[in-house]
């Protein structure tokens, strides 16, 4: 009976310690109270159920990761979440894949620069698979389509590698401490940050708390909040810089608009003067056209009269020519008669 009670209390202590500190990192973690015993060997089916029963909803998880089996180590949970994530991405249609990548990569970014970089790359991939490639398919552009699909595959591979790298890096922090215990705490915290950020479902976060432990979970929330705060500060700075740039451009454009408005006003005045001058000239032109029409009519009348006079002169000229002909004939006759008279005088 004493042994049973000790075992019962030991199991209760183990459950409460795991609730506080989380599941062991891997199968090699030993019980600090029993150095010769691995923690996973102490977690039987009943103990495992008790651990996951502490936080309602932790047993099955929630959101995109609902239904995951209960695990005994942090690395086992990390691996099955990685596989589930990869399954979600690979089973999604090309149009759905950008959202799947964004749901994993963007929330787990730790700086604003990193977040903006991956948002841009994912947006470019989304445009490629939802707009550029469909347009090329409609246009039957085979050569360009082959190049675009190659680009799509390269971008897809890079994004999928980034997703997997985040899970790998979570259990292999780059800044390793000299203390194994500190390294394990850093791994636990990195895993907590990753699992907390990739899904906002309340039941899922209860499961994350169960797996990594309350202390790591709270530290992860605090670090995540600090990261978001820094991102917000950086974003505010970017907005202020953009606002300053906008104000400078606005002032410059405003001065330019005012200058061009004054120039436009002067041009409007000059245009009004030209329009007035044009109207005056149009009036003069119309007056001259009227005069031209009148003079043309007068010219036609005078031309007709002149033609009549010319016709009369032509008739008179013809009459004079006829008279001259008759006069010539008469003069010839007179000359002949005069010659005859002279001959008669000579005979006498």
Secondary structure by P-SEA (a helix, b strand, c coil): caaaaaaaaaaaaaaaaaaaccccccccccccccccccccccccaaaaaaaaaccccccccccccccccccccaaaaaaaaaaaaaaaaaaccccaaaaaaaaccccccccaaaaaaaaaaaaaaaaaaccaaaaaaaacaaaaaaaaaaaaaaaaaaaaaaaaaaaaaaaccccccccaaaaaaaaaaaaaaaaacccccaaaaaaaaaaccaaaaaaaaaaaaaaaaaaaaaaaaaaaaaaaaaaaaaaaaaaaaaaaaaaaaaaaaaaaaaaaaaaaaaaaaaaaaaaaaaaaaaaaaaaaaaaaaaaaaaaaaaaaaaaaaaaaaaaaaaaaaaaaaaaaaaac
